[in-house]
Structures are given as C-alpha cells and as structure tokens.
Amino acid sequence: MNKILLIIKREYLSRVRKKSFVIMTIVAPILMTGLMVTPILLHETSEEEAKEILVCDENKLFETHFEDREDIHYQFIDEPIEKAKEVFAETEAYALVHIPKVEANNLDLLESIVKVYARKQVSLSSQNNIEYNIEKVLESIKLKEEGLTREIIDKTRSSVSLNTIILDESGDEKISSTEISMGISMASGFLIYIFIFIYGTMVMKGVMEEKSSRIVEIIISSVKPFQLMMGKIIGIALVGFTQFALWIVLTVIISSVATGLLINPADINPADIVPGAEMLAQDMQVQQGGFEFVMEQLGSLNLPLILGMFLFYFVGGYLMYGSLFAAVGAAVDVETDSQQFMMPITIPLIFGIIALQTIVDNPDGPLAFWCSIIPFTSPIVMMGRIPFDPPMWQIGLSMIMLILGFIFTAWLAGRIYRVGILMHGQKVNYKTMWKWIRHH
C-alpha cells in the first residue's frame, strides 16, 4: 500500500508542477469568463445606428401597421417599384421591401411573393421583423373577415404553467421541476463523459511515455505492475479533481470581478442577447420572481444525494475506464497503434451520452434501467436518472455492479499491463492480448 501511495504522490506532484498544468488551470477560467461576458459586453457597448428600410406597398394596407424598433426604422414610398429602386440606389437605406399588388380576395399570395432588395445579405433579425409585420396585418384582415378582432383573440388567449407535485408513499407532497431535473441530468452525464475521456487518455499517454522511455523497466524492479498501474490511475484522478476544483473557484472569482467592473446589470436585457431568452424566461417564470422560483425548485431536489452520487459515479466510472486506458497504453508503443483498441472502450461511453438524451424523457423505461445497471454505461446514465428519483434498489444495484465492473476491469487490465509494459517492438492484436490475460 505504501508503494501505491508513493506512486500516487509522484504522479500527482510531477503533473501539477508542469507549466502546461498551471497554464491550462489559469487560461481555462479566463476563456470561460470570456465566453460568458463577451456577448453581453459587446451588446452593451455596441452603438449600431438604426437601419432604415424602405417599403413599397402597392396595396396601401401596411403603412400604419409596420412598427419601428430601436434598431429598425420603416419609411414607406408611394411610388412604383422601378422608381422605388432608383430611390433606394440613391440613398443609404439598408433594404427595400416590395409588397406587390394583389386582389383583395387573394391576399394569401403575399405569403410567397414579397421581395426584399438589399446591397448585402439581410440580417436574420431584420428579416424576421419584416415577416412579423406582414403576417400581423394579414392575420388581422382574416380575423375581420371572420367577424373577429385581434382584441377578442387576445382576450381568449391563456397561458398555462403547470406546477408538478410529487406524492410519496406516505402522502407527503414535494414540488418538482422537470426542466431543472433535465438540466442537472444532462450536465452531470456530460461532465462525467468528458472527465473520463480527458483523464483516461492522459493515463494511456502517461503509460506509453514511461514504456517508450524504458523508465518503467527500472520502476518495475521495485514495485509490482498492478501497483504501478493503480498508482498512476489514482494519481491522475487527483490531478483531475484538483484542476476541476481550481477551474470552478477561479471561474466564479474572475467572472464576478469582470461582471462587476465591466457590466451594469441594469442595462442588460437577456432577450436581446440570446434569441428565445424571453420565451424561456416566461416558461421558467423568471419574470415572476424567477430567482426565487429556481431556488425553490432546486430546494425540492435531493441535492445531497445528487452530489454524493455524482462523486461516486465520477470516481467509479473513471477508475473503471482508466484501468482499460492504462491497459491499452501498456499494450502499444505508439499512439497510432492504440486506435484499434480504443474503439471498444469508447463505444459504450458514446452510446451512454447519446442514450441519455432519450432516457431523460423516459427515465423509468427499460432502456434507462438496463443502461443504468450495466457498468460500462451506468456512470453516465444512472447519474442522468438520479434527479428523477429512481428506486433506491436500482441505485444500490447500479453501484454494486459498477464496483464489480471496476474490480473486473482492474484485474483484466492488470494482466495485460504486467506483460505489455515490458514488450517493445511487437505488433499487438486482440489474440496477443488474450494470451497475456491467460498467462500465469
């Protein structure tokens, strides 16, 4: 055990002292802060002049109905289209909208024959605004023909927001939020998926480096191959935890400082920055005490269980796959030879993250159950099911199966590692690895 601890210490210290580790630990939070702050800052500091759009309406129906925005101003031209084109060419207008003449009983034709003339590609927001104005007038005309008005339609509209209450076996009520559960589910599964890939690959490359430099031949004289493998896997896991923790802390600190210095929250309208944000805000009831609503929904979840299970599946999934990555690193001499062995390892991971997108919609179905029990997919899938309160016996069975899966993969990888780590210049295939596993 002492030898494993020494190897863990060596792996940990040798990696956290590298310049690459320090640089990435500092640069990543800065980049994350930039991704969050830059769009808001650019929107806040932009002083784009309002676009002037000319409108040639040959039907005389739309002039009083086109609504100007802060960034778009409409000017109607009472001229034929050819003359309107000449006016457009002589001005600095952004675009010219041509609404052709149609019969009163054929206004539906306008849905496909309206043209926009511009000097360059029209922005999506401008195009959507033009379409919205025309659609609004056509809808009003159709409503009037049916004996209705827009005011009557608006009065009949209703917005329903469901409040889901979970009733447990004892009859107690608990507020639930499907949206927040799905968000936590997808985020947790994706984080585990990324962590296993990044640091599992790091284990494989570390083994290959020691093997190619022949340092491992000296180390093996003092420790058993299995001890070396486990020490390397655990040491790199601790490096990963350290880096993740520093990323979280530094991202929070840097983003808080940057937001406080550069951005005035009172001047920010999220709906202007992210398309659809206003609709999302309505769905999540952000406009009606949104922050309190979100915190109430988070409080309804079993956060200690979610965090505890995340840590378990985070560690268990990495240790299981890390063993397999270490075995691949011991079996090959160069990274290009590892591709044939990587495919069987990565397929369950990829399948798990793809299946998770379907499973969050039916977290209690057969696919969700079996994928959360099988150790190769359970770290991602079961973590995705936890926010939806699966039965405790299923969680317990999944944990036991993951532990057994780790023991099996560690044993399997150890038998490959002990032989492969000392092999040089030999092309390895699955038949060769099977011989190593059976070798006593």
C-alpha positions in Angstrom: 0.0 0.0 0.0 2.9 2.4 0.8 4.3 1.8 -2.6 1.0 2.7 -4.3 0.9 5.9 -2.2 4.4 6.8 -3.3 3.4 6.3 -6.9 0.3 8.4 -6.4 2.4 11.2 -4.9 4.9 11.0 -7.7 2.2 11.1 -10.4 0.3 14.0 -8.7 3.3 16.2 -7.9 5.0 15.7 -11.3 1.9 16.7 -13.2 0.7 19.7 -11.1 4.2 21.2 -11.3 4.2 21.2 -15.1 3.9 24.5 -16.8 1.1 23.1 -19.0 -1.0 22.3 -15.9 -0.5 25.8 -14.5 -1.2 27.5 -17.8 -4.4 25.5 -18.5 -5.6 25.9 -14.9 -5.4 29.7 -15.4 -6.3 30.1 -19.0 -9.5 27.9 -18.9 -11.4 30.0 -16.4 -10.4 33.2 -18.3 -11.7 31.6 -21.5 -14.9 30.5 -19.8 -15.4 34.0 -18.3 -14.8 35.5 -21.8 -17.5 33.2 -23.3 -20.0 34.4 -20.7 -19.1 38.1 -20.5 -18.1 39.0 -24.1 -21.5 38.7 -25.7 -23.1 40.8 -23.0 -20.3 43.3 -23.2 -20.4 43.6 -26.9 -24.2 44.1 -26.8 -23.9 46.7 -24.1 -21.2 48.7 -25.8 -22.5 48.4 -29.4 -23.8 51.7 -30.8 -25.1 50.5 -34.1 -27.2 53.1 -36.0 -30.8 52.2 -36.7 -31.3 50.6 -40.1 -33.6 52.4 -42.5 -35.8 50.1 -44.5 -37.8 51.4 -47.5 -41.2 49.9 -48.1 -43.1 50.0 -51.5 -46.6 48.8 -50.6 -48.7 48.7 -53.8 -51.8 47.5 -51.8 -51.8 50.5 -49.3 -52.6 48.2 -46.5 -49.4 48.1 -44.4 -48.3 51.7 -43.8 -49.9 52.3 -40.5 -49.1 48.8 -39.2 -45.3 48.5 -39.6 -43.9 49.1 -36.1 -40.5 50.8 -35.8 -38.0 49.3 -33.4 -34.9 50.8 -31.7 -32.7 49.4 -34.4 -35.1 49.5 -37.4 -37.0 52.4 -39.0 -39.5 51.9 -41.8 -40.1 54.5 -44.5 -43.0 54.0 -47.0 -42.6 55.1 -50.6 -45.7 56.0 -52.6 -44.0 55.2 -56.0 -43.9 52.3 -58.5 -41.3 49.7 -57.8 -39.0 50.8 -60.5 -38.9 54.3 -59.1 -38.6 52.9 -55.6 -35.5 51.0 -56.7 -34.0 54.3 -58.0 -34.7 56.0 -54.7 -33.1 53.0 -52.9 -30.0 53.2 -55.1 -29.6 56.9 -54.3 -29.9 56.6 -50.5 -28.1 54.7 -47.8 -31.1 52.7 -46.9 -30.5 49.2 -45.6 -33.1 47.4 -47.7 -36.2 47.9 -49.9 -39.3 45.8 -49.3 -41.6 45.3 -52.2 -45.2 44.2 -51.5 -46.8 43.6 -54.9 -50.4 44.5 -55.8 -52.8 41.6 -55.4 -56.6 41.3 -55.4 -58.4 41.7 -52.1 -59.6 38.1 -52.2 -56.0 36.8 -53.0 -54.1 38.3 -50.1 -52.7 34.8 -49.3 -50.4 35.2 -52.3 -48.4 37.8 -50.3 -47.1 34.9 -48.2 -44.8 33.9 -51.0 -44.3 36.9 -53.4 -43.0 39.7 -51.1 -39.4 40.6 -52.1 -36.6 42.3 -50.3 -33.9 44.2 -52.2 -30.6 44.8 -50.4 -27.0 45.6 -51.1 -25.9 42.6 -49.0 -27.3 39.7 -47.1 -30.1 40.9 -44.8 -29.7 40.0 -41.1 -32.0 37.4 -39.6 -33.5 39.7 -37.1 -34.4 42.3 -39.7 -35.9 39.6 -41.9 -37.9 38.2 -39.0 -39.2 41.6 -38.2 -40.4 42.3 -41.7 -42.1 38.9 -41.9 -43.8 39.6 -38.5 -45.2 42.9 -39.6 -46.7 41.5 -42.8 -48.1 38.4 -41.0 -49.7 40.5 -38.4 -51.6 42.6 -41.0 -52.7 39.5 -42.9 -53.9 37.9 -39.7 -55.9 41.0 -38.8 -57.6 41.0 -42.2 -58.5 37.3 -42.0 -59.9 37.8 -38.5 -62.0 40.7 -39.6 -63.4 38.6 -42.5 -64.5 36.0 -39.9 -66.1 38.7 -37.8 -63.4 38.7 -35.1 -60.9 41.3 -34.0 -57.4 40.9 -32.6 -58.6 42.3 -29.3 -61.1 39.5 -28.9 -58.5 36.9 -29.8 -56.0 38.3 -27.3 -58.7 38.1 -24.6 -59.3 34.5 -25.3 -55.6 33.5 -25.1 -54.4 31.8 -21.9 -51.0 30.8 -20.7 -50.9 27.7 -18.5 -47.9 26.9 -16.3 -48.1 23.5 -14.6 -46.9 23.0 -11.0 -45.9 19.4 -10.6 -46.3 17.9 -7.1 -44.8 14.6 -6.2 -46.8 12.5 -3.8 -44.7 9.9 -2.0 -45.9 6.7 -0.4 -46.6 8.5 2.9 -48.7 11.1 1.2 -46.2 13.9 1.7 -46.1 16.5 -1.2 -42.9 17.7 -2.9 -42.6 20.3 -5.6 -40.9 19.1 -8.7 -39.4 20.8 -11.8 -38.9 18.7 -14.9 -36.8 21.4 -16.6 -34.3 21.7 -13.8 -34.1 17.9 -13.4 -33.4 17.5 -17.1 -30.7 20.3 -16.9 -28.9 18.7 -14.0 -29.2 15.3 -15.6 -27.7 16.3 -18.9 -25.0 18.4 -17.3 -23.9 15.6 -14.8 -23.8 12.9 -17.5 -21.8 15.2 -19.9 -19.3 16.2 -17.2 -18.6 12.5 -16.4 -18.3 11.7 -20.1 -15.8 14.5 -20.6 -13.8 13.7 -17.5 -13.4 10.0 -18.4 -12.3 10.8 -21.9 -9.8 13.6 -20.9 -8.1 11.9 -18.0 -8.4 8.4 -19.3 -6.5 9.4 -22.3 -4.0 11.1 -20.0 -3.5 7.8 -18.2 -2.9 6.0 -21.5 -0.4 8.6 -22.8 1.5 8.6 -19.4 1.9 4.8 -19.6 3.1 4.9 -23.2 5.7 7.6 -22.3 7.1 5.6 -19.5 7.1 2.5 -21.6 8.8 4.1 -24.6 11.5 5.8 -22.4 12.3 2.5 -20.7 11.9 4.1 -17.3 9.2 1.6 -16.4 11.8 -1.2 -16.5 13.6 0.3 -13.6 10.3 1.1 -11.7 9.0 -2.5 -12.2 12.1 -3.8 -10.3 10.8 -2.1 -7.2 7.0 -2.4 -7.4 4.5 -4.8 -8.9 3.0 -3.8 -12.3 -0.5 -3.7 -10.7 0.6 -1.3 -8.0 2.2 0.9 -10.7 -1.0 0.9 -12.8 -3.3 1.7 -9.8 -0.9 4.4 -8.5 -0.9 6.1 -11.9 -4.7 5.9 -12.3 -5.4 7.3 -8.9 -2.7 10.0 -9.1 -4.0 11.3 -12.4 -7.6 11.3 -10.9 -6.4 13.5 -8.1 -4.8 15.8 -10.7 -8.1 16.0 -12.5 -10.0 16.8 -9.2 -7.6 19.5 -8.4 -7.8 21.1 -11.8 -11.6 20.9 -11.8 -11.9 22.5 -8.3 -9.5 25.3 -9.3 -11.4 25.9 -12.6 -14.7 26.3 -10.6 -13.2 28.6 -8.0 -11.3 30.7 -10.5 -14.2 30.9 -12.9 -16.5 32.2 -10.2 -14.0 34.7 -8.9 -12.9 36.0 -12.4 -16.4 36.2 -13.8 -17.7 38.0 -10.7 -14.9 40.6 -10.9 -15.2 41.0 -14.6 -19.0 41.4 -14.4 -18.7 43.9 -11.6 -16.1 46.0 -13.4 -17.4 45.9 -17.0 -21.1 45.4 -17.0 -24.0 47.3 -15.5 -26.7 44.6 -14.9 -29.5 47.3 -15.1 -28.6 47.9 -18.7 -28.8 44.2 -19.8 -31.8 42.7 -21.5 -31.2 38.9 -21.8 -33.8 38.7 -24.5 -31.7 41.0 -26.7 -28.6 38.8 -26.3 -29.8 35.3 -26.6 -32.6 34.6 -29.2 -35.5 33.0 -27.4 -34.4 34.0 -24.0 -37.6 36.0 -23.4 -39.7 32.9 -24.1 -37.5 30.8 -21.9 -37.9 33.3 -19.1 -41.6 33.1 -19.4 -41.6 29.3 -19.4 -39.4 29.3 -16.2 -41.5 32.1 -14.6 -38.3 34.2 -14.3 -40.4 37.3 -14.8 -42.4 36.5 -11.7 -39.9 36.1 -9.0 -37.6 34.0 -11.2 -34.6 33.6 -8.9 -36.8 32.6 -6.0 -38.6 30.1 -8.3 -35.4 28.5 -9.4 -34.1 28.2 -5.9 -37.4 26.7 -4.7 -37.2 24.1 -7.5 -33.5 23.3 -6.6 -34.6 23.0 -3.0 -37.1 20.4 -3.9 -34.4 18.1 -5.3 -32.4 15.8 -3.1 -29.2 17.7 -3.6 -27.0 15.8 -1.1 -28.0 12.5 -2.8 -27.3 14.1 -6.3 -23.9 15.4 -5.2 -22.9 12.2 -3.4 -23.9 10.0 -6.4 -22.2 12.4 -8.8 -18.9 11.9 -6.8 -19.4 8.1 -6.7 -20.1 7.7 -10.4 -17.5 10.3 -11.2 -14.8 8.3 -9.4 -16.1 4.8 -10.2 -16.5 5.5 -13.9 -13.1 7.0 -14.2 -11.4 4.2 -12.3 -13.1 1.5 -14.4 -12.3 3.1 -17.7 -8.9 4.4 -16.5 -7.8 0.8 -16.0 -8.8 -0.1 -19.6 -7.0 3.0 -20.9 -3.9 2.0 -18.9 -4.0 -1.5 -20.4 -4.1 0.0 -23.9 -1.2 2.2 -23.1 0.8 -0.8 -21.9 0.0 -2.8 -25.0 1.2 -0.4 -27.7 4.4 1.5 -28.4 2.9 4.5 -30.3 -0.4 6.3 -30.1 -1.4 5.4 -33.7 -1.5 1.7 -32.7 -3.9 2.4 -29.9 -6.9 3.3 -32.2 -7.9 -0.3 -32.8 -8.2 -0.9 -29.0 -9.8 2.4 -28.2 -12.9 1.8 -30.2 -14.4 -1.0 -28.0 -13.7 1.3 -25.0 -15.2 4.4 -26.3 -18.4 2.9 -27.9 -20.1 2.3 -24.5 -19.3 5.9 -23.5 -20.6 7.4 -26.7 -23.7 5.2 -26.5 -24.3 6.3 -23.0 -24.2 10.0 -23.8 -26.4 9.5 -26.8 -28.9 7.3 -24.9 -29.1 9.9 -22.1 -30.8 12.3 -24.4 -33.7 9.8 -24.9 -33.6 8.5 -21.3 -34.3 11.9 -19.7 -37.6 11.8 -21.4 -38.4 8.4 -20.0 -36.1 7.8 -17.0 -38.0 4.7 -15.8 -38.2 2.8 -19.1 -36.4 -0.5 -20.0 -33.5 1.3 -21.8 -32.9 3.6 -18.9 -32.9 0.7 -16.4 -30.5 -1.6 -18.3 -28.1 1.2 -19.3 -28.0 2.4 -15.6 -27.2 -1.2 -14.4 -24.6 -2.2 -16.9 -21.3 -0.8 -15.6 -20.0 0.5 -18.9 -22.9 2.9 -19.3 -24.1 3.4 -15.7 -21.8 6.3 -14.7 -23.4 8.5 -17.4 -27.0 7.1 -17.5 -27.6 6.5 -13.8 -26.3 9.9 -13.0 -28.8 11.2 -15.5 -31.6 9.3 -13.8 -30.8 10.4 -10.2 -32.6 13.8 -10.4 -35.8 11.9 -11.4 -35.8 9.8 -8.2 -35.3 6.2 -9.4 -36.0 3.5 -6.9 -33.3 3.1 -4.3 -32.8 -0.6 -5.0 -31.9 0.3 -8.6 -29.4 2.9 -7.4 -27.9 0.3 -5.0 -27.7 -2.4 -7.7 -26.1 0.0 -10.1 -23.4 1.0 -7.5 -22.7 -2.7 -6.7 -22.4 -3.5 -10.4 -20.1 -0.6 -11.0 -17.8 -1.7 -8.2 -17.8 -5.2 -9.6 -17.1 -3.8 -13.0 -14.2 -1.9 -11.7 -12.8 -4.9 -10.0 -13.1 -6.9 -13.2 -11.6 -4.3 -15.5 -8.8 -3.7 -13.0 -8.0 -7.4 -12.9 -8.2 -7.7 -16.7 -6.1 -4.6 -17.2 -3.6 -5.7 -14.7 -2.9 -9.0 -16.5 -2.4 -7.1 -19.8 -0.4 -4.4 -18.1 2.1 -6.7 -16.4 3.1 -8.3 -19.7 2.6 -5.5 -22.2 4.5 -2.8 -20.2 7.8 -4.7 -20.9 7.1 -5.6 -24.5 8.7 -3.4 -27.2 8.6 -3.5 -31.0 5.9 -6.1 -31.1 2.7 -5.6 -33.1 -0.2 -6.4 -30.7 -3.6 -7.6 -31.7 -6.6 -9.0 -29.7 -5.3 -12.5 -30.0 -2.0 -11.5 -28.4 -3.8 -9.6 -25.6 -5.9 -12.7 -24.9 -2.7 -14.8 -24.5 -1.4 -12.2 -22.0 -4.7 -12.4 -20.0 -4.4 -16.2 -19.8 -0.7 -16.1 -19.0 0.0 -17.2 -15.4 
